[in-house]
């Protein structure tokens, strides 16, 4: 006669938790895609980067590439590495764990891009997690607006035209 021992375990709770986690993960992925965010993690001690596919694409690397911190910094415009270092040091001196900075980059073909980098240090400053957003087009539009306003002001001065602004609602 064979002896069989067994147990029954109710795993409904575990299944519900796994489903909720999967749904949460799917929402997070959709939010990241909708926000056009490139996600990254940096091991500050070892300078090892864990990039998202979106980050690699944004920087022109293969989807499955494992670029180093130096590989990304090689695309920074002159002086940007030093500026970022100063901003990070200032944030640390102020006791802040977050940094947001617009960094100019120069691609190997000479293309210039402006990327907004947001980072949060974790694990007592041993790691940083962040996102990157390409704001190049926004910066170009801002620059065109500045140039247009400058030309307008120069033409007003040349023609000796005065102008004023009035808010009709407030009378000011």
Buried (B, 14 or more C-beta within 10 A) or exposed (E): EEEEEEEEEEEEEEEEEEEEEEEEEEEEEEEBEEEEBBBBBBBBEEEEBEBBBBBBBBBBBEEEBEBEBEBBBBBBBEEBBEBBEEBBEEBEEEEEEEBEBEBBBBEEEEEEBBBBBBBBBEEEEEBBBBBBBBBBEEBEEEEEEEEEEEEEEEEEEEEEEEEEEEEEEEEE
